[in-house]
Amino acid sequence: MKIEVARAAGFCFGVKRSVKLAHETLDKGPAYLYGMPVHNQRVVQAVIEHGGKLVEDNPYAASKISRFDHLNSMDEIPEKSTVLMRAHGVTVQAMEKAKAKNLNIVDTTCPFVTMVHKTAKILFDEKYQVIIVGEHGHPEVEGIKSYAPTAVVVENAQEASKLFPRKNQYFSNDEIMKEKSDEAIVEKLHYPVLTKIGIVSQTTQSNDNVQAVAMAVMGKAREVRIYNTICNAMHEMQPGAVGLAMRVPVMIVIGGRNSGNTKRQAELCEQYTKTYWIESVEELKSEWFTDIQHVGIGAGASTPDEDIDEVIEWLRKYDHDVNHAKSEIIKPAYVVH
């Protein structure tokens, strides 16, 4: 059996940085974790065991962490405590509240997410109707929206197409010909609901989805400005996984159930081959690999190397015990994050 790992699978820069900052902070003493540092159960468990106390007041995230004991509000954090802000970023209001409580803030927000915050605020300040392409309720999306309070969140082009319906207003040729200026004629021929729309996205979205949303709103404003706020890791990770999925009969995608980028990677791979999304090696089933000679492995940006290595070892052992063969293991020569 050939076992092949997709290019750029696993921890991205932002996750590595967040986890590193968390453990360095906890080396100095206990700290509170405002939100899961990253969306991976194994990684979060290690941070908690190191002395982190989880606090989660985002309903989307809280619904996915039932296995962890956690506080439900920043109000429960004692004043002057150390608090780590999640890699996905937090809302303006949460940051202000932390400062008001005199908390020692360690901000582990991914720099790519911070860039989206700044972009959303610029668009909002310049009177654009901001559209955020992302998952409803996701902590990263909620953080972005706090910088552009009137922003609208859409997950896909179908949702975007329903926004800002055009008025049922039509003019006859005679009415248009009465106008004296080019501007007045254009106004009657082209009457979008909004003057200008600005589009940003959750950093883990796919190019195709953002482009589809942009096309869906193109006729709804005189100006549509699109910012590419997808992070570098996604530009490498998603095409790497899809490219591999095109060449294998079975694809395994490893990552947390609350990981948006892992979900999207699995959905993209599913378009090309049989794909199984797992959180850990314990979920693998022998019947998935009957008569399979080539298996692809992808992983989300929050998936540690240990999770990938355990899946490789499970497959290697399966190949040895069932097929009485020695596996060929292929890993990318380099990873760009």
C-alpha positions in Angstrom: 0.0 0.0 0.0 1.2 3.5 -0.8 0.4 6.0 2.0 0.8 9.6 0.8 0.5 12.7 2.9 -0.8 15.9 1.2 1.4 19.0 0.8 1.1 21.4 3.8 -1.0 19.1 6.0 -1.1 19.9 9.7 -0.2 22.9 11.9 -0.1 26.2 10.2 2.0 29.2 11.3 -0.8 30.8 13.3 -1.6 27.6 15.3 2.1 26.9 16.0 2.5 30.4 17.2 -0.6 30.3 19.4 0.3 27.0 21.0 3.9 28.1 21.6 2.8 31.3 23.3 0.3 29.3 25.4 2.9 26.9 26.7 5.5 29.7 27.3 2.9 31.6 29.3 1.9 28.5 31.3 5.6 27.8 32.1 5.4 30.9 34.2 2.2 29.9 36.0 -1.5 29.2 35.6 -3.5 31.2 33.1 -7.1 31.4 31.7 -7.8 30.5 28.1 -10.4 32.8 26.6 -11.7 30.4 24.0 -10.1 27.2 22.8 -6.6 28.2 21.7 -7.0 26.1 18.6 -9.7 23.8 17.3 -8.1 20.5 18.2 -9.1 18.4 21.3 -5.6 16.9 21.8 -3.9 20.2 21.6 -6.4 21.8 24.0 -6.1 18.9 26.4 -2.3 19.4 26.6 -2.7 23.1 27.2 -5.2 22.5 30.0 -3.0 19.9 31.6 -0.2 22.4 31.6 -2.3 24.7 33.8 -4.7 26.4 31.5 -8.3 27.0 32.6 -10.8 27.2 29.7 -13.3 30.0 29.4 -15.9 29.8 26.6 -18.8 32.2 26.1 -19.3 31.7 22.3 -22.3 29.4 21.8 -20.9 28.0 18.6 -17.6 27.0 20.2 -19.2 26.0 23.6 -21.4 23.5 21.8 -18.4 21.6 20.6 -16.3 21.4 23.8 -18.5 19.3 26.1 -15.6 17.0 27.0 -13.8 20.0 28.7 -14.8 21.6 32.0 -15.0 25.4 31.3 -16.1 28.7 32.7 -19.0 30.4 30.8 -18.0 34.0 31.0 -15.0 36.4 31.3 -16.9 37.7 34.3 -15.7 34.6 36.2 -12.0 35.4 35.6 -10.5 37.0 38.7 -9.1 40.5 38.2 -5.4 40.8 37.3 -5.3 37.2 36.2 -3.4 36.2 33.1 -5.6 35.4 30.1 -4.7 34.0 26.7 -6.8 35.2 23.7 -7.5 32.5 21.2 -5.7 32.1 17.8 -9.0 32.9 16.0 -9.2 36.3 17.6 -11.8 37.9 19.9 -14.3 40.7 19.7 -13.5 44.3 20.3 -15.9 44.1 23.3 -14.1 41.1 24.8 -10.7 42.8 24.5 -12.1 46.0 26.1 -13.6 44.0 28.9 -10.3 42.2 29.6 -8.6 45.5 29.9 -11.2 46.9 32.2 -10.7 44.0 34.5 -6.9 44.7 34.5 -6.2 41.2 33.1 -2.7 40.4 32.0 -3.5 39.8 28.3 -1.5 37.5 26.1 -2.9 37.9 22.6 -2.2 34.8 20.5 -4.5 35.9 17.7 -3.1 34.8 14.3 -1.6 37.8 12.4 -3.7 36.9 9.4 -6.8 37.2 11.5 -5.6 40.6 12.9 -5.2 41.7 9.2 -8.9 40.9 8.6 -10.0 42.9 11.7 -8.1 45.9 10.3 -9.5 45.5 6.8 -13.1 45.2 8.0 -12.7 48.3 10.2 -11.3 50.3 7.2 -14.2 49.3 5.0 -16.8 50.1 7.8 -15.2 53.5 8.4 -15.3 54.2 4.7 -19.1 53.5 4.7 -19.0 50.2 2.8 -21.6 47.6 3.4 -19.3 44.9 4.7 -20.0 41.3 3.8 -18.1 38.6 5.7 -17.8 35.2 4.0 -17.7 32.7 6.8 -19.5 30.3 9.2 -22.3 31.8 11.2 -21.4 32.1 14.9 -17.8 31.0 14.5 -15.5 32.8 17.0 -13.3 34.2 14.2 -16.3 35.5 12.3 -17.8 37.1 15.4 -14.4 38.8 16.1 -14.3 40.2 12.5 -17.9 41.4 12.7 -17.2 43.3 15.9 -14.9 45.6 13.8 -17.7 46.3 11.3 -20.9 46.2 13.4 -23.3 46.5 10.4 -21.6 43.6 8.5 -23.6 40.8 7.1 -22.3 37.2 7.4 -22.9 34.7 4.5 -21.7 31.2 4.2 -22.1 30.8 0.4 -23.3 32.4 -2.8 -26.9 31.2 -2.2 -27.2 33.2 1.0 -25.4 36.2 -0.7 -27.9 36.2 -3.6 -30.8 36.9 -1.2 -29.2 40.0 0.2 -30.3 43.5 -0.7 -33.0 42.6 -3.3 -33.3 45.2 -6.1 -36.3 47.4 -6.4 -39.0 46.6 -8.9 -38.5 49.9 -10.7 -38.4 50.3 -14.5 -38.3 53.3 -16.8 -39.5 53.5 -20.4 -37.2 54.7 -23.2 -39.2 57.9 -23.4 -38.7 58.6 -19.7 -34.9 57.9 -19.9 -34.6 60.1 -23.0 -36.0 63.1 -21.1 -32.9 63.2 -18.8 -30.4 65.9 -19.6 -27.2 64.4 -18.0 -25.3 61.2 -18.4 -25.4 60.7 -14.7 -29.2 60.8 -14.6 -29.5 58.4 -17.5 -27.1 55.9 -15.8 -29.1 56.3 -12.5 -32.3 55.1 -14.2 -30.6 52.4 -16.3 -28.6 51.0 -13.4 -30.1 51.3 -9.9 -28.4 48.9 -7.5 -29.7 49.1 -3.9 -26.3 50.0 -2.4 -23.5 52.4 -3.4 -20.6 50.2 -2.3 -20.0 46.7 -0.9 -16.8 45.5 0.7 -16.1 41.8 1.0 -13.7 40.0 3.5 -13.6 36.4 4.5 -12.8 34.1 7.4 -9.2 33.2 6.9 -9.9 29.5 6.3 -12.4 29.9 3.4 -11.8 28.6 0.0 -11.0 30.8 -3.0 -13.9 29.3 -5.0 -16.5 30.1 -2.3 -15.3 33.7 -1.8 -15.4 34.3 -5.6 -18.9 32.8 -5.9 -20.1 35.1 -3.1 -18.5 38.1 -4.9 -20.3 37.2 -8.2 -23.6 36.8 -6.4 -23.5 40.4 -5.1 -21.8 42.0 -8.1 -25.1 43.6 -9.3 -26.2 44.9 -5.9 -23.9 47.9 -5.7 -22.1 50.4 -7.9 -18.8 49.3 -6.3 -17.8 45.9 -5.0 -14.4 45.8 -3.4 -13.0 42.3 -2.5 -10.1 41.8 -0.2 -8.2 38.5 -0.3 -8.1 37.6 3.4 -7.6 33.9 3.1 -4.4 32.9 4.8 -1.3 31.5 3.1 -1.8 28.1 4.7 -5.2 27.6 3.1 -3.7 28.6 -0.3 -1.3 25.7 0.1 -3.3 23.2 2.2 -6.6 23.0 0.3 -5.0 22.6 -3.2 -2.6 20.1 -1.8 -5.3 18.0 -0.4 -7.5 18.3 -3.4 -4.7 17.4 -5.8 -4.0 14.3 -3.8 -7.7 13.4 -3.6 -7.8 13.4 -7.4 -5.2 10.6 -7.5 -6.3 8.2 -4.7 -9.3 5.9 -4.2 -9.5 6.8 -0.5 -8.7 10.0 1.4 -8.4 10.4 5.2 -8.8 13.9 6.5 -7.7 14.4 10.1 -8.9 17.3 12.3 -11.3 18.4 15.0 -15.0 18.4 14.5 -15.1 22.1 15.4 -12.4 22.9 12.9 -13.8 24.9 10.0 -10.9 24.5 7.7 -10.8 20.7 8.3 -14.5 20.6 7.4 -13.9 22.5 4.2 -10.9 20.3 3.3 -13.0 17.2 3.7 -15.9 18.6 1.7 -13.5 19.5 -1.2 -11.8 16.1 -1.2 -15.2 14.4 -1.1 -15.9 15.9 -4.6 -13.2 13.8 -6.1 -12.9 10.6 -4.0 -14.2 8.6 -1.1 -13.3 10.7 1.9 -13.4 10.0 5.7 -13.1 12.8 8.2 -11.7 11.6 11.5 -10.5 13.3 14.7 -8.1 10.6 15.8 -6.7 7.2 14.8 -9.3 5.4 16.9 -11.9 6.2 14.3 -10.2 4.3 11.5 -12.0 1.1 10.3 -10.3 -1.8 8.5 -13.1 -2.2 5.9 -12.4 1.2 4.5 -9.1 -0.1 3.0 -10.1 -3.5 1.6 -8.3 -3.9 -1.8 -7.0 -0.3 -1.6 -3.5 0.2 -2.8 -3.1 4.0 -2.4 -4.4 6.1 0.5 -4.2 9.8 0.8 -3.9 11.7 4.1 -4.9 15.4 4.6 -5.1 17.3 7.8 -6.5 20.6 9.1 -4.4 23.6 10.2 -5.0 22.7 13.9 -3.9 19.0 13.5 -0.6 18.2 15.3 2.1 16.0 13.6 1.4 13.3 16.2 -2.1 12.8 14.9 -0.9 12.4 11.4 2.0 10.0 12.4 -0.5 7.8 14.3 -2.7 7.4 11.3 0.3 6.6 9.1 1.5 3.9 11.6 -2.0 2.4 11.8 -2.2 2.1 8.0 1.3 0.7 7.9 0.4 -2.0 10.5 -2.8 -2.7 8.6 -0.9 -3.2 5.4 1.6 -5.5 7.1 -1.0 -7.6 9.0 -3.7 -7.9 6.3 -1.8 -7.6 3.0 1.5 -9.0 4.3 3.2 -6.1 2.5 5.6 -3.3 3.4 4.0 0.1 2.9 5.5 2.9 0.8 5.2 6.1 2.8 5.3 9.4 0.9 5.6 12.7 2.7 6.0 16.1 1.0 9.6 17.3 0.7 8.7 20.7 2.1 5.8 22.5 3.5 4.9 26.1 2.9 2.8 27.7 5.6 
